[in-house]
Amino acid sequence: MSNVKKIVLLPGDGIGIEVVAEAKRVLDVIIQYLPQFKFEVTEEPFGGAGIEFNGQPLPDSTVEACKKAHCVLMGAVGHPKYGLAPIRPDVAMLAIRKAVDAYANIRPVLFPSPSLLDKSPLKTEIAKGTEIILLRELVGGIYFGEHVEANYDDADPAAWDVNKYSRSQVERIARFAGELAIKTNPPTPVHSLDKANVLASSRLWRVVVTDIFEKEYPQVPLDHTYVDAAAMILAARPKKLNGIVVCDNQIGDILSDELAVVPGSIGVLPSAALSGPPDAKGETFGLYEPIHGSAPDIMGKGIANPIGTILSLALMFRYSLALEPVAKIIEAAVSKALDYKSAGGLEAFTADLGGSFKTKDVGDAVISCITPLLKELKL
């Protein structure tokens, strides 16, 4: 790959288009202050735009562009007008993850600003100090297993989906968790979630995770928790699972939305889907996106929260572009934009956080906060 840092934008559908636009504005400002680096930013059709482009939610040209890039910044996909048709936008999300083998999904659950403690549905003393990294296996399991649709002409229609994992699939996500854990001193605790008391796939999961940590990461604290118990813990006392929570595809999908309410809104949380453990150079290929959906009910109203997308930009600079100082600056700017005015912030709250800021207003706020920080940046 050339020295040019290639970034592909996939805005997607609904509010994805709006929030990616704000992240792009922030990215453009950052690039202005990094003249020593060459960036190439392109946009490709994805989701509904892909269907309009050539009838496919994930055109081949989009896949090829992503494979040639260092990283991809994405919006959500999906729109009610496509219903449950075989060719619909949301198919693109699973397909792009599989196409680039982005098997490890990092979803940090923390408070971008102390002001959000007051937005959490949890009591401050319960929520404060929550620092969880949800690590979800992303290209295996039930979402990629055999799917058999019901025949509604049958007397008793039946349908099923196969939740299949191989040892190698579990090994690599376990190693990813281990590598992530040993980046801190002392190592970050790892909590593995499963349903091993019922599911064969979960029993394999538990055996393999235990084996990998005993042999390769003995210094990392590891425990196993049934997912139903974990769901209760996350709702009542989430700090008990502070650290890295590693789980399969379906469990991670469900629990990440539960965890999203901890900081007050699903709109403020970022995610990274990586094709390998973060390396020492910080140049792992990744797909970056907020964890929220396309929210067609509010698209076009200009009220979507772009913070999760902007923070995904920070993860992109951290894991794929080898520019950790820039990642920290983005996070600091977001924090100040969200801080209370009494703490020197801008209280840039969108409607989901009880405020009146529009999507573009939040982008403006982050840009106003990041610009002076970029002026002082020394790499």
C-alpha positions as CSV (number, residue, x, y, z in Angstrom):
1,M,0.0,0.0,0.0
2,S,1.3,3.5,-0.8
3,N,2.2,6.2,1.7
4,V,-1.0,8.0,0.9
5,K,-3.5,7.4,3.7
6,K,-6.6,6.2,1.9
7,I,-9.9,6.7,3.6
8,V,-13.2,5.5,2.1
9,L,-16.5,7.0,3.2
10,L,-19.7,4.9,3.0
11,P,-22.5,7.3,4.2
12,G,-25.2,4.7,3.8
13,D,-28.9,5.5,4.4
14,G,-31.1,7.7,6.6
15,I,-29.2,9.7,9.2
16,G,-26.0,7.9,8.2
17,I,-25.6,10.4,5.4
18,E,-26.0,13.3,7.9
19,V,-23.7,12.1,10.6
20,V,-20.9,11.0,8.2
21,A,-21.1,14.5,6.6
22,E,-20.3,16.1,10.0
23,A,-17.4,13.6,10.6
24,K,-16.1,14.5,7.2
25,R,-16.1,18.2,8.1
26,V,-14.1,17.4,11.2
27,L,-11.8,15.2,9.1
28,D,-11.2,18.0,6.6
29,V,-10.1,20.4,9.3
30,I,-7.7,17.8,10.7
31,I,-6.2,17.2,7.4
32,Q,-5.5,20.9,7.0
33,Y,-3.2,20.7,10.1
34,L,-1.4,17.6,8.9
35,P,0.5,18.8,5.8
36,Q,3.3,16.3,6.4
37,F,0.8,13.5,5.5
38,K,-1.0,12.7,2.2
39,F,-4.7,11.8,2.5
40,E,-7.0,10.5,-0.2
41,V,-10.7,10.6,0.8
42,T,-13.3,9.1,-1.5
43,E,-16.9,8.2,-1.2
44,E,-18.6,5.0,-2.5
45,P,-22.2,3.9,-2.8
46,F,-23.4,1.7,0.0
47,G,-26.8,0.4,1.1
48,G,-29.7,2.2,-0.6
49,A,-27.2,4.3,-2.6
50,G,-25.7,1.0,-3.9
51,I,-29.1,-0.3,-4.9
52,E,-29.8,3.0,-6.8
53,F,-26.3,2.8,-8.3
54,N,-26.4,-0.8,-9.8
55,G,-29.1,-2.7,-8.0
56,Q,-26.8,-4.1,-5.3
57,P,-26.5,-2.9,-1.7
58,L,-22.8,-3.5,-1.8
59,P,-21.4,-2.9,-5.4
60,D,-18.2,-4.8,-6.3
61,S,-16.6,-1.4,-7.0
62,T,-17.3,-0.4,-3.3
63,V,-15.7,-3.6,-2.0
64,E,-12.6,-3.1,-4.2
65,A,-12.2,0.5,-3.0
66,C,-12.5,-0.6,0.6
67,K,-9.9,-3.3,0.2
68,K,-7.4,-0.8,-1.2
69,A,-7.9,1.7,1.6
70,H,-6.3,2.0,5.1
71,C,-9.8,2.4,6.6
72,V,-13.4,3.0,6.0
73,L,-15.8,5.4,7.8
74,M,-19.4,4.3,7.5
75,G,-22.9,5.4,8.3
76,A,-25.9,3.1,9.0
77,V,-27.9,1.3,6.3
78,G,-31.6,0.5,6.1
79,H,-34.9,2.2,5.0
80,P,-38.5,1.1,5.4
81,K,-39.3,1.4,1.7
82,Y,-37.3,-1.7,1.0
83,G,-39.1,-3.8,3.6
84,L,-37.9,-7.3,3.9
85,A,-37.1,-7.7,0.2
86,P,-34.2,-10.0,-0.7
87,I,-32.3,-7.0,-2.0
88,R,-32.3,-4.4,0.7
89,P,-29.8,-2.0,2.1
90,D,-29.1,-3.7,5.5
91,V,-27.6,-6.7,3.7
92,A,-24.6,-4.5,2.8
93,M,-23.5,-4.2,6.4
94,L,-22.9,-8.0,6.9
95,A,-21.5,-8.3,3.5
96,I,-18.8,-5.6,3.8
97,R,-17.7,-7.1,7.2
98,K,-17.3,-10.5,5.6
99,A,-15.7,-9.1,2.4
100,V,-12.8,-7.5,4.4
101,D,-12.8,-10.1,7.2
102,A,-13.3,-7.4,9.8
103,Y,-13.9,-10.0,12.5
104,A,-13.4,-8.1,15.7
105,N,-15.8,-5.3,16.7
106,I,-14.6,-2.9,19.4
107,R,-17.4,-0.9,21.1
108,P,-16.1,1.3,23.9
109,V,-18.7,2.1,26.6
110,L,-17.7,5.1,28.6
111,F,-18.7,8.8,29.1
112,P,-17.3,11.1,26.4
113,S,-17.9,14.0,28.9
114,P,-18.8,14.1,32.6
115,S,-21.9,16.0,31.7
116,L,-23.4,12.8,30.3
117,L,-23.6,11.3,33.7
118,D,-26.7,13.4,34.2
119,K,-28.2,12.0,31.0
120,S,-27.8,8.4,32.0
121,P,-30.9,6.5,33.1
122,L,-28.7,5.0,35.8
123,K,-28.0,6.8,39.1
124,T,-24.8,8.7,38.9
125,E,-23.2,6.6,41.6
126,I,-24.0,3.5,39.5
127,A,-22.9,4.8,36.2
128,K,-19.9,6.8,37.1
129,G,-16.6,5.0,36.4
130,T,-18.1,2.6,33.8
131,E,-15.3,1.7,31.4
132,I,-16.2,-1.3,29.3
133,I,-14.8,-2.4,25.9
134,L,-17.3,-4.7,24.3
135,L,-15.4,-7.0,21.9
136,R,-17.8,-8.8,19.6
137,E,-16.9,-11.5,17.1
138,L,-18.4,-10.1,13.9
139,V,-18.2,-12.5,11.0
140,G,-19.3,-15.8,12.4
141,G,-22.2,-17.3,14.3
142,I,-25.9,-17.2,13.7
143,Y,-25.8,-14.2,11.4
144,F,-23.6,-16.0,8.9
145,G,-24.9,-19.5,9.4
146,E,-27.5,-21.5,7.4
147,H,-30.9,-19.7,7.2
148,V,-34.0,-21.6,6.2
149,E,-37.1,-19.6,5.6
150,A,-40.6,-20.8,6.6
151,N,-42.9,-22.2,3.9
152,Y,-46.2,-20.6,4.9
153,D,-48.1,-23.1,2.8
154,D,-47.2,-25.8,5.2
155,A,-49.6,-26.9,7.9
156,D,-47.1,-25.9,10.6
157,P,-44.5,-23.6,9.1
158,A,-41.0,-23.8,10.5
159,A,-37.8,-21.8,10.1
160,W,-34.3,-22.0,11.6
161,D,-31.0,-20.3,11.7
162,V,-27.7,-22.1,12.5
163,N,-25.3,-20.7,15.1
164,K,-22.0,-22.2,14.1
165,Y,-18.5,-21.4,15.3
166,S,-15.3,-23.2,14.6
167,R,-12.3,-23.4,16.9
168,S,-10.2,-21.1,14.7
169,Q,-12.9,-18.4,14.7
170,V,-13.0,-18.5,18.5
171,E,-9.3,-18.6,18.8
172,R,-8.7,-15.4,16.9
173,I,-11.2,-13.4,18.8
174,A,-9.8,-14.7,22.0
175,R,-6.3,-13.8,21.0
176,F,-7.6,-10.3,20.0
177,A,-9.0,-9.9,23.5
178,G,-5.7,-11.1,25.0
179,E,-3.6,-8.7,22.9
180,L,-6.0,-5.8,23.8
181,A,-5.7,-6.7,27.5
182,I,-1.9,-6.8,27.7
183,K,-1.6,-3.3,26.3
184,T,-2.3,-2.0,29.8
185,N,-0.3,-2.4,32.9
186,P,-1.6,-4.3,34.8
187,P,-3.5,-6.2,32.1
188,T,-7.1,-5.4,31.6
189,P,-9.5,-8.0,33.0
190,V,-11.4,-10.0,30.3
191,H,-15.0,-11.2,30.9
192,S,-16.2,-13.9,28.4
193,L,-19.9,-14.2,27.9
194,D,-21.7,-17.3,26.6
195,K,-24.7,-19.6,27.2
196,A,-22.7,-22.7,27.8
197,N,-25.3,-24.2,30.0
198,V,-27.6,-24.6,27.0
199,L,-25.8,-24.1,23.7
200,A,-23.1,-26.4,22.1
201,S,-21.6,-23.5,20.3
202,S,-21.2,-21.7,23.6
203,R,-19.5,-24.7,25.2
204,L,-16.9,-24.7,22.4
205,W,-16.5,-21.0,22.9
206,R,-15.8,-21.4,26.6
207,V,-13.4,-24.3,26.1
208,V,-11.4,-22.5,23.4
209,V,-11.3,-19.1,25.2
210,T,-10.1,-20.8,28.4
211,D,-7.5,-22.7,26.5
212,I,-6.1,-19.7,24.7
213,F,-5.8,-17.6,27.9
214,E,-4.3,-20.4,30.0
215,K,-1.6,-21.1,27.4
216,E,-0.9,-17.6,25.8
217,Y,-2.2,-15.0,28.2
218,P,-1.8,-16.4,31.8
219,Q,-1.2,-12.9,33.2
220,V,-4.6,-11.7,32.1
221,P,-7.5,-12.1,34.6
222,L,-10.3,-14.1,32.8
223,D,-13.8,-15.1,33.9
224,H,-16.9,-16.6,32.3
225,T,-20.4,-15.3,32.8
226,Y,-23.7,-16.6,31.3
227,V,-25.2,-13.9,29.1
228,D,-28.5,-13.6,30.9
229,A,-26.6,-13.0,34.2
230,A,-24.4,-10.5,32.4
231,A,-27.4,-8.6,31.0
232,M,-28.7,-8.2,34.6
233,I,-25.3,-7.0,35.8
234,L,-25.0,-4.5,33.0
235,A,-28.4,-3.0,33.8
236,A,-27.8,-2.8,37.6
237,R,-24.1,-2.4,38.3
238,P,-22.2,-2.2,35.0
239,K,-18.8,-1.4,36.7
240,K,-18.7,-5.0,37.8
241,L,-17.9,-5.9,34.2
242,N,-15.3,-3.1,33.7
243,G,-12.6,-4.3,31.3
244,I,-13.0,-6.2,28.1
245,V,-16.3,-8.1,27.5
246,V,-15.8,-10.6,24.7
247,C,-18.7,-12.4,23.2
248,D,-20.1,-13.9,20.0
249,N,-21.9,-12.1,17.2
250,Q,-25.5,-12.3,18.4
251,I,-24.7,-11.7,22.1
252,G,-22.6,-8.7,21.2
253,D,-25.3,-7.3,19.0
254,I,-27.9,-7.4,21.7
255,L,-25.8,-6.3,24.7
256,S,-24.1,-3.4,22.8
257,D,-27.5,-1.8,22.5
258,E,-28.2,-2.4,26.2
259,L,-24.9,-0.8,27.1
260,A,-25.6,2.1,24.8
261,V,-28.1,3.6,27.3
262,V,-25.4,3.9,30.0
263,P,-23.9,7.2,28.7
264,G,-27.4,8.6,28.0
265,S,-27.8,7.9,24.2
266,I,-26.9,5.4,21.6
267,G,-25.9,8.4,19.5
268,V,-22.6,9.1,21.3
269,L,-21.0,5.7,21.1
270,P,-18.4,4.7,18.4
271,S,-17.2,1.4,17.1
272,A,-14.3,-0.2,15.2
273,A,-14.4,-3.4,13.3
274,L,-10.8,-4.6,12.7
275,S,-9.3,-7.3,10.6
276,G,-6.6,-8.1,13.2
277,P,-5.4,-7.1,16.6
278,P,-4.2,-3.5,16.8
279,D,-0.5,-3.7,15.9
280,A,2.4,-1.7,17.4
281,K,2.3,0.7,14.4
282,G,-1.4,1.3,14.7
283,E,-2.0,0.4,11.1
284,T,-4.7,-2.3,11.3
285,F,-7.4,-2.2,8.6
286,G,-10.8,-1.2,10.0
287,L,-14.4,-0.3,9.4
288,Y,-15.5,2.6,11.7
289,E,-19.1,3.5,12.4
290,P,-21.4,4.7,15.2
291,I,-23.4,1.9,16.7
292,H,-26.8,3.5,16.0
293,G,-29.0,2.7,13.1
294,S,-30.3,4.7,10.1
295,A,-33.2,6.1,12.1
296,P,-35.5,6.9,9.2
297,D,-38.0,8.5,11.5
298,I,-35.7,11.5,12.0
299,M,-33.8,11.5,8.7
300,G,-33.8,14.9,7.0
301,K,-34.7,16.8,10.2
302,G,-31.2,17.7,11.0
303,I,-31.4,16.5,14.6
304,A,-29.3,13.3,14.5
305,N,-26.4,13.1,17.0
306,P,-23.1,13.0,15.1
307,I,-20.9,12.4,18.2
308,G,-20.7,8.6,17.8
309,T,-19.5,9.1,14.2
310,I,-17.0,11.7,15.2
311,L,-15.6,9.5,17.9
312,S,-15.4,6.7,15.4
313,L,-13.1,9.0,13.5
314,A,-10.9,9.1,16.6
315,L,-10.8,5.3,16.7
316,M,-9.8,5.4,13.0
317,F,-6.8,7.6,13.7
318,R,-5.8,5.3,16.7
319,Y,-6.1,1.9,15.1
320,S,-5.7,2.4,11.3
321,L,-3.8,5.6,10.7
322,A,-1.1,5.4,13.4
323,L,-1.9,8.9,14.7
324,E,-2.7,8.4,18.4
325,P,-2.2,12.1,19.2
326,V,-4.9,13.0,16.7
327,A,-7.2,10.5,18.2
328,K,-6.8,12.0,21.7
329,I,-7.3,15.5,20.3
330,I,-10.6,14.4,18.7
331,E,-11.8,12.9,22.0
332,A,-10.7,16.0,23.9
333,A,-12.6,18.3,21.5
334,V,-15.8,16.1,21.8
335,S,-15.5,16.2,25.6
336,K,-15.3,20.0,25.6
337,A,-18.1,20.4,23.2
338,L,-20.3,18.3,25.5
339,D,-19.1,19.7,28.8
340,Y,-21.3,22.0,30.8
341,K,-20.7,25.7,30.3
342,S,-19.8,25.9,34.0
343,A,-16.9,23.6,33.2
344,G,-15.8,25.6,30.1
345,G,-17.8,23.5,27.6
346,L,-20.4,24.3,25.0
347,E,-23.3,21.9,26.1
348,A,-23.7,20.8,22.5
349,F,-26.6,18.5,23.2
350,T,-28.9,17.2,20.5
351,A,-32.5,16.2,21.1
352,D,-31.6,12.7,22.2
353,L,-29.6,14.3,25.1
354,G,-32.3,16.8,26.0
355,G,-30.9,19.7,24.0
356,S,-31.7,21.8,21.0
357,F,-28.5,21.6,19.0
358,K,-28.9,20.5,15.4
359,T,-26.6,18.0,13.7
360,K,-24.6,20.7,12.0
361,D,-24.4,22.7,15.2
362,V,-22.7,19.9,17.0
363,G,-20.2,19.6,14.1
364,D,-19.5,23.3,14.4
365,A,-19.0,22.9,18.1
366,V,-16.5,20.1,17.8
367,I,-14.6,22.0,15.0
368,S,-14.4,25.1,17.2
369,C,-13.0,23.0,20.0
370,I,-10.6,21.0,17.9
371,T,-9.0,23.8,15.9
372,P,-7.0,25.4,18.8
373,L,-5.8,21.9,19.8
374,L,-4.7,21.1,16.3
375,K,-2.7,24.4,16.2
376,E,-0.7,23.1,19.1
377,L,-0.2,19.6,17.7
378,K,3.4,18.4,17.4
379,L,4.0,15.0,15.8
